[in-house]
Amino acid sequence: MAKSVAYINNVIHELEKVQTLESVSKKLSPLTKEDIEKLKHTSYSTKPGKVGYEERTEFLKAKDKRIDSITKSQHFEDFDSLNGNIENFIGMAQIPIGLAGPLLVNGKDASGDYHIPLATTEGALVASYSRGMKACRLSGGITSVCLVEGVQRSPFFKFDNIATVGIFIKWVHEHSEMFKQIVTETSRFAKLNEINSNIEGNSVILTFEFQTGDAAGQNMVTICTDRICNYIFKNFKIQPREWYIESNYSGDKKATALSFSNVRGKKVTAEIVLPRDIVRDVLKTTPEKIEKYWIASTLAVTQSGAIGAQGHVANGLTALFIACGQDVACISESSVGITRMETNQDGNLYAALTLPSLIVGTIGGGTNLPTQKECLELIDCHGVGKARKFAEICCAVALAGEISIASAMSVDHFTSAHEKLGRKKDGSK
């Protein structure tokens, strides 16, 4: 939903309870040349096969990272822990996890280097994202900020006529404080932000927007909305002819123009300036070539009718979602975004990515499953108080991938990279 001045003022007020905007601004600044020169460049092995695997796992263990479940040295036997995650359990789908990075992030909640776990079967993906992360780290890091939050549930109501709809909407807004109280009594984490309505004839869609703390929150907002609707039925004098808990308007697990122009989950934006010499030496191209390709790419994707304009955000986010126990179907809305790349006045490359509907959580869902928990712990994003940090890392990961693919496309390296890394030795894909 479009945010009111009162809502934005409240967001700023809550932020400044913790730190001033001025202090946040300093925190978001990229590293200086002097700081970059002081960075440690201890790297992990990129060798293929068992030797490389053993060297990488030893690298992580030396950093006190627990990977017993990831490496299968700890056998899974806690079947009761799967309750709420799966029915009719028969086993695990084994998707390989690769290590990318380090990714240097300058965020309000995420700050520092992160080694990123990516679960995928697409050859060249981890290498491509790692290349983008390397270029970004040598450029002082990606600035990434979680701006606003809101998860919606949109029940549908039909009455006899428009006049009754008008009376209903008035009554609903008169009882908004009661609805907030119901939400507080229903959930420890949920908070009702606002209520909006969309009238069509004798029907109306009410959109309840919630903050969901560190949970992705789809189940949470469904239960809270159901409690509100039960109160409506008991107390509004006119019963609706029809009603449904979700009208298919909220944007749950689909790309929508509504989510793109507002927020669903977390709205995050990230940016970086890559010096010309980094673009040349690491990405093997120039800022001008990347800019020209991105103009052509944006023109083409606009003609395709896509919502948003980005390259392959779904690639990195899906791999990160699988590794870290997220609801993978939410890639439908989470990968909607807009990427911009241009040459600035100094001849360097400016790149930015905004994801307005990023659905992520660091508690609940699949985040406590063994390998998923370990992957979240690799980037210090498991548990309470970590969801905004995880969102900022997600957007930074996606931007690094956008930069890498645009670079490859701009000088026709895309095909050769996939021929080298994305094909089996027997020639099959």
C-alpha positions as CSV (number, residue, x, y, z in Angstrom):
1,M,0.0,0.0,0.0
2,A,1.2,3.6,-0.6
3,K,2.6,4.9,2.6
4,S,1.1,7.9,4.3
5,V,3.1,10.7,5.8
6,A,2.1,9.5,9.3
7,Y,3.3,6.0,8.6
8,I,6.7,7.2,7.3
9,N,7.1,9.5,10.2
10,N,6.4,6.6,12.5
11,V,9.1,4.5,10.7
12,I,11.6,7.3,11.2
13,H,10.7,7.7,14.8
14,E,11.1,4.0,15.5
15,L,14.5,4.0,13.7
16,E,15.8,6.9,15.7
17,K,15.0,5.2,19.0
18,V,18.0,3.0,18.2
19,Q,20.2,5.3,16.1
20,T,20.0,8.7,14.4
21,L,19.7,9.0,10.7
22,E,23.0,10.8,10.6
23,S,24.8,7.8,12.3
24,V,23.0,5.4,9.9
25,S,24.3,7.5,7.0
26,K,27.9,7.1,8.1
27,K,27.4,3.3,8.6
28,L,26.1,3.0,5.0
29,S,29.2,4.6,3.4
30,P,31.4,2.3,1.3
31,L,34.9,1.7,2.5
32,T,37.6,4.2,1.6
33,K,40.6,3.2,-0.5
34,E,42.7,3.0,2.7
35,D,40.1,0.7,4.3
36,I,40.0,-1.5,1.2
37,E,43.8,-1.9,1.3
38,K,43.5,-3.2,4.9
39,L,41.0,-5.9,4.0
40,K,42.1,-9.4,4.6
41,H,42.0,-11.5,1.4
42,T,42.3,-15.0,2.9
43,S,40.5,-17.1,0.4
44,Y,39.0,-20.6,0.3
45,S,39.8,-23.2,-2.3
46,T,37.9,-23.2,-5.6
47,K,39.2,-26.6,-6.7
48,P,36.7,-29.1,-8.0
49,G,36.2,-32.6,-6.5
50,K,36.9,-34.1,-3.1
51,V,40.1,-32.2,-2.4
52,G,38.4,-28.8,-3.0
53,Y,35.4,-29.9,-0.9
54,E,37.7,-30.9,2.0
55,E,39.7,-27.7,1.8
56,R,36.5,-25.5,1.8
57,T,34.9,-27.3,4.8
58,E,38.2,-27.0,6.7
59,F,38.2,-23.3,5.9
60,L,34.7,-22.9,7.4
61,K,35.6,-25.0,10.5
62,A,38.6,-22.8,11.1
63,K,36.2,-19.9,11.3
64,D,34.2,-21.8,13.9
65,K,31.2,-22.4,11.5
66,R,29.2,-25.4,12.4
67,I,28.5,-27.5,9.2
68,D,27.9,-31.0,10.6
69,S,24.5,-31.3,8.9
70,I,25.6,-29.7,5.7
71,T,28.4,-32.1,5.3
72,K,26.3,-35.0,6.5
73,S,28.7,-35.9,9.3
74,Q,25.7,-35.6,11.6
75,H,23.0,-38.1,10.6
76,F,19.4,-36.8,10.6
77,E,17.1,-38.7,13.0
78,D,14.9,-36.1,14.6
79,F,11.7,-36.9,12.6
80,D,9.4,-35.0,15.1
81,S,11.2,-31.7,14.2
82,L,9.6,-32.0,10.7
83,N,6.1,-31.5,12.1
84,G,4.7,-28.3,10.5
85,N,7.2,-28.6,7.6
86,I,6.1,-31.7,5.7
87,E,3.5,-34.4,5.5
88,N,4.1,-38.0,4.4
89,F,7.9,-37.6,4.8
90,I,10.0,-40.1,2.9
91,G,13.4,-38.4,2.7
92,M,15.4,-35.3,1.7
93,A,15.9,-33.8,-1.7
94,Q,19.7,-33.3,-1.9
95,I,20.6,-30.1,-3.6
96,P,24.4,-29.2,-3.6
97,I,25.4,-26.1,-1.7
98,G,28.2,-24.0,-3.0
99,L,30.1,-21.2,-1.2
100,A,30.2,-17.7,-2.7
101,G,31.9,-14.6,-1.6
102,P,33.0,-13.1,0.7
103,L,30.3,-10.4,0.1
104,L,31.0,-7.1,1.8
105,V,27.8,-5.3,2.9
106,N,27.5,-1.8,4.4
107,G,23.9,-1.9,5.7
108,K,21.9,-0.6,8.6
109,D,21.6,-4.1,10.0
110,A,24.1,-6.1,8.0
111,S,27.7,-5.0,8.2
112,G,30.9,-6.8,7.2
113,D,32.0,-9.8,5.2
114,Y,29.7,-12.8,4.6
115,H,30.4,-16.1,3.0
116,I,27.1,-16.9,1.2
117,P,25.7,-20.5,0.9
118,L,23.9,-21.1,-2.4
119,A,22.0,-24.3,-3.1
120,T,21.6,-24.9,-6.8
121,T,22.2,-27.4,-9.6
122,E,22.9,-24.7,-12.2
123,G,26.6,-24.8,-13.1
124,A,28.3,-21.4,-13.4
125,L,25.9,-19.7,-11.0
126,V,28.1,-19.8,-7.8
127,A,31.1,-18.7,-9.8
128,S,29.2,-15.8,-11.4
129,Y,27.9,-14.5,-8.1
130,S,31.4,-14.9,-6.5
131,R,32.9,-12.8,-9.3
132,G,30.3,-10.1,-8.8
133,M,30.9,-10.2,-5.0
134,K,34.7,-9.9,-5.5
135,A,34.3,-6.8,-7.7
136,C,32.0,-5.3,-5.2
137,R,34.3,-6.0,-2.2
138,L,37.2,-4.4,-4.0
139,S,35.0,-1.4,-4.6
140,G,34.3,-0.9,-0.9
141,G,31.2,-3.0,-0.5
142,I,27.5,-2.8,-1.4
143,T,25.3,-0.4,0.6
144,S,22.0,-2.2,1.3
145,V,19.1,-0.9,3.4
146,C,15.8,-2.4,4.5
147,L,13.4,0.5,4.0
148,V,9.9,-0.6,5.1
149,E,8.0,-3.8,6.0
150,G,4.5,-5.1,5.5
151,V,2.8,-8.4,4.8
152,Q,-0.8,-8.4,3.6
153,R,-3.8,-10.6,3.8
154,S,-6.8,-9.4,1.7
155,P,-10.2,-11.0,2.5
156,F,-13.1,-10.6,0.1
157,F,-16.7,-9.6,1.2
158,K,-19.9,-9.4,-0.9
159,F,-23.0,-7.6,0.2
160,D,-26.4,-6.8,-1.4
161,N,-25.5,-3.4,-2.8
162,I,-22.9,-0.6,-2.9
163,A,-24.6,1.3,-0.1
164,T,-24.1,-1.6,2.3
165,V,-20.4,-1.8,1.3
166,G,-20.0,1.9,2.2
167,I,-21.6,1.3,5.7
168,F,-19.3,-1.7,6.1
169,I,-16.1,0.2,5.3
170,K,-17.0,3.0,7.7
171,W,-17.7,0.5,10.4
172,V,-14.4,-1.3,9.8
173,H,-12.3,1.8,10.1
174,E,-14.1,2.9,13.2
175,H,-13.0,-0.4,14.8
176,S,-9.4,-0.3,13.7
177,E,-8.1,0.0,17.2
178,M,-10.1,-3.1,18.3
179,F,-8.5,-5.0,15.4
180,K,-5.1,-4.0,16.5
181,Q,-5.9,-5.3,20.0
182,I,-7.1,-8.6,18.5
183,V,-3.8,-9.0,16.6
184,T,-1.8,-8.3,19.8
185,E,-3.8,-10.9,21.6
186,T,-3.4,-13.4,18.8
187,S,0.4,-13.2,18.1
188,R,3.5,-12.2,20.0
189,F,5.1,-10.9,16.8
190,A,2.4,-9.5,14.5
191,K,1.4,-5.8,14.5
192,L,-1.4,-4.4,12.4
193,N,0.0,-1.4,10.4
194,E,-3.0,-0.2,8.4
195,I,-6.2,-1.2,6.6
196,N,-7.1,-0.4,3.0
197,S,-10.2,-1.1,0.9
198,N,-10.9,-1.7,-2.8
199,I,-14.5,-1.5,-3.9
200,E,-16.0,-3.2,-6.9
201,G,-19.7,-3.0,-7.2
202,N,-21.3,-4.7,-4.2
203,S,-18.0,-6.3,-3.2
204,V,-15.0,-5.0,-1.3
205,I,-11.5,-6.3,-0.6
206,L,-10.1,-5.3,2.7
207,T,-6.3,-5.4,2.9
208,F,-4.8,-5.8,6.3
209,E,-1.1,-5.0,6.4
210,F,1.0,-6.3,9.2
211,Q,4.5,-6.2,10.5
212,T,5.6,-9.8,11.3
213,G,8.8,-9.4,13.2
214,D,11.5,-11.9,12.2
215,A,9.1,-14.4,10.6
216,A,8.2,-14.4,6.9
217,G,4.7,-14.2,8.3
218,Q,2.2,-15.7,5.8
219,N,0.6,-18.1,8.3
220,M,0.8,-15.4,11.0
221,V,-1.2,-12.8,9.0
222,T,-3.7,-15.5,7.9
223,I,-4.5,-16.4,11.5
224,C,-4.6,-12.8,12.7
225,T,-6.9,-11.8,9.8
226,D,-9.2,-14.8,10.5
227,R,-9.6,-13.6,14.1
228,I,-10.5,-10.1,12.9
229,C,-13.0,-11.5,10.4
230,N,-14.6,-13.5,13.2
231,Y,-15.0,-10.3,15.2
232,I,-16.6,-8.6,12.2
233,F,-19.2,-11.4,11.7
234,K,-20.1,-11.3,15.4
235,N,-20.4,-7.5,15.6
236,F,-21.3,-6.0,12.2
237,K,-25.1,-5.8,11.9
238,I,-25.3,-7.0,8.3
239,Q,-23.9,-10.4,7.3
240,P,-22.1,-10.6,4.0
241,R,-23.5,-12.8,1.3
242,E,-20.1,-14.3,0.6
243,W,-16.6,-13.9,2.2
244,Y,-13.2,-15.5,1.7
245,I,-10.1,-15.2,3.9
246,E,-7.9,-14.4,0.9
247,S,-9.3,-12.7,-2.3
248,N,-6.1,-13.4,-4.3
249,Y,-5.3,-9.7,-4.2
250,S,-2.5,-9.6,-1.6
251,G,0.2,-10.8,-4.0
252,D,0.9,-14.0,-2.1
253,K,3.3,-16.1,-4.2
254,K,2.8,-14.1,-7.4
255,A,4.3,-11.1,-9.1
256,T,1.9,-8.2,-9.0
257,A,2.1,-4.5,-10.0
258,L,0.6,-3.7,-6.6
259,S,3.6,-5.2,-4.7
260,F,6.1,-3.8,-7.1
261,S,4.9,-0.2,-6.5
262,N,4.4,-0.6,-2.8
263,V,5.8,-3.2,-0.4
264,R,5.2,-6.9,0.4
265,G,7.4,-8.4,3.0
266,K,10.4,-6.1,3.1
267,K,11.4,-3.4,0.6
268,V,15.1,-3.3,0.3
269,T,17.4,-1.2,-1.9
270,A,21.1,-1.6,-2.6
271,E,23.7,0.4,-4.5
272,I,27.4,0.5,-5.3
273,V,29.9,2.5,-7.4
274,L,32.5,0.2,-9.0
275,P,35.7,2.0,-10.1
276,R,36.7,1.8,-13.8
277,D,39.8,-0.3,-13.0
278,I,37.8,-2.9,-11.0
279,V,35.3,-3.2,-13.9
280,R,38.2,-3.7,-16.3
281,D,40.4,-6.0,-14.2
282,V,37.8,-8.2,-12.5
283,L,34.7,-8.0,-14.7
284,K,36.7,-7.8,-18.0
285,T,34.6,-5.0,-19.5
286,T,34.0,-1.2,-19.2
287,P,31.3,0.9,-17.5
288,E,30.1,2.2,-20.9
289,K,29.6,-1.3,-22.3
290,I,27.7,-2.4,-19.2
291,E,25.5,0.7,-19.4
292,K,24.8,0.2,-23.1
293,Y,23.9,-3.4,-22.5
294,W,21.6,-2.5,-19.6
295,I,19.7,0.1,-21.6
296,A,19.1,-2.5,-24.3
297,S,18.1,-5.1,-21.7
298,T,15.7,-2.8,-20.0
299,L,14.1,-1.8,-23.3
300,A,13.6,-5.5,-24.2
301,V,12.2,-6.6,-20.8
302,T,9.8,-3.7,-20.9
303,Q,8.5,-4.9,-24.3
304,S,8.1,-8.4,-22.8
305,G,5.5,-7.1,-20.3
306,A,7.5,-8.2,-17.3
307,I,6.8,-6.6,-13.9
308,G,10.0,-4.8,-13.0
309,A,13.2,-4.7,-14.9
310,Q,16.1,-6.9,-13.8
311,G,18.4,-9.6,-15.1
312,H,18.3,-12.8,-13.1
313,V,17.5,-11.9,-9.5
314,A,15.6,-15.2,-9.2
315,N,18.8,-17.2,-9.7
316,G,20.7,-16.0,-6.6
317,L,17.6,-15.6,-4.4
318,T,16.3,-19.1,-5.1
319,A,19.6,-20.6,-4.3
320,L,19.9,-18.6,-1.1
321,F,16.2,-19.4,-0.2
322,I,16.7,-23.1,-0.6
323,A,19.9,-23.1,1.5
324,C,18.4,-20.9,4.3
325,G,15.0,-22.5,4.7
326,Q,12.8,-19.9,3.1
327,D,9.5,-20.4,1.4
328,V,10.9,-21.0,-2.1
329,A,7.5,-20.3,-3.8
330,C,7.8,-16.7,-2.6
331,I,10.5,-16.2,-5.2
332,S,7.4,-15.4,-7.4
333,E,7.2,-12.0,-5.7
334,S,10.6,-11.7,-4.0
335,S,12.5,-11.7,-7.4
336,V,10.5,-8.8,-8.7
337,G,12.7,-5.7,-8.8
338,I,14.3,-3.0,-10.7
339,T,18.0,-2.8,-11.5
340,R,19.8,0.3,-12.8
341,M,23.3,0.5,-14.2
342,E,24.9,3.7,-15.6
343,T,28.3,5.4,-16.0
344,N,28.6,8.3,-13.5
345,Q,30.3,11.6,-14.0
346,D,33.7,10.1,-13.0
347,G,33.5,7.4,-15.6
348,N,32.8,4.7,-13.0
349,L,29.9,2.3,-12.9
350,Y,26.9,3.0,-10.6
351,A,24.6,0.1,-10.0
352,A,21.5,-0.2,-7.9
353,L,18.8,-2.8,-7.2
354,T,15.5,-2.4,-5.4
355,L,13.4,-5.4,-4.3
356,P,10.0,-4.2,-3.1
357,S,8.5,-7.5,-2.1
358,L,11.1,-9.6,-0.4
359,I,9.5,-12.3,1.8
360,V,12.1,-13.6,4.2
361,G,12.3,-14.8,7.8
362,T,14.9,-16.0,10.3
363,I,12.5,-17.7,12.6
364,G,9.7,-20.2,11.9
365,G,9.1,-22.1,8.7
366,G,12.1,-24.1,7.5
367,T,14.7,-22.0,9.4
368,N,15.2,-24.5,12.2
369,L,15.8,-27.5,9.9
370,P,19.4,-28.8,10.4
371,T,21.1,-27.7,7.2
372,Q,19.0,-24.6,6.8
373,K,19.8,-23.5,10.3
374,E,23.5,-24.0,9.7
375,C,23.4,-22.0,6.4
376,L,21.7,-19.1,8.2
377,E,24.3,-19.3,11.0
378,L,27.0,-19.1,8.3
379,I,25.9,-15.5,7.7
380,D,24.8,-14.8,11.3
381,C,21.2,-14.6,10.4
382,H,19.4,-17.3,12.5
383,G,16.9,-16.4,15.1
384,V,15.2,-13.3,16.6
385,G,16.4,-9.9,15.5
386,K,18.0,-11.0,12.3
387,A,15.3,-10.7,9.5
388,R,16.2,-7.2,8.4
389,K,19.9,-8.1,8.3
390,F,19.1,-11.2,6.2
391,A,17.0,-9.0,3.8
392,E,19.8,-6.6,3.3
393,I,22.2,-9.5,2.6
394,C,19.7,-11.0,0.1
395,C,19.5,-7.7,-1.9
396,A,23.3,-7.3,-1.9
397,V,23.7,-10.9,-3.2
398,A,21.2,-10.2,-5.9
399,L,22.9,-7.0,-7.0
400,A,26.3,-8.8,-7.2
401,G,24.7,-11.3,-9.5
402,E,23.2,-8.6,-11.6
403,I,26.5,-6.9,-12.0
404,S,28.2,-10.1,-13.0
405,I,25.7,-11.2,-15.6
406,A,25.5,-7.7,-17.2
407,S,29.3,-7.7,-17.4
408,A,29.4,-11.1,-19.1
409,M,26.6,-10.1,-21.6
410,S,28.3,-6.8,-22.5
411,V,31.4,-8.5,-23.9
412,D,29.8,-11.9,-25.0
413,H,31.4,-14.0,-22.2
414,F,28.0,-15.4,-21.1
415,T,28.0,-18.4,-23.4
416,S,31.6,-19.4,-22.9
417,A,31.2,-19.3,-19.1
418,H,28.2,-21.7,-19.3
419,E,30.0,-24.0,-21.8
420,K,33.0,-24.2,-19.3
421,L,31.1,-24.5,-16.0
422,G,27.5,-25.5,-16.9
423,R,28.0,-28.6,-19.0
424,K,28.7,-32.2,-17.9
425,K,31.8,-33.9,-19.3
426,D,29.7,-36.2,-21.4
427,G,28.2,-33.2,-23.2
428,S,24.8,-33.2,-21.5
429,K,23.4,-30.1,-19.8
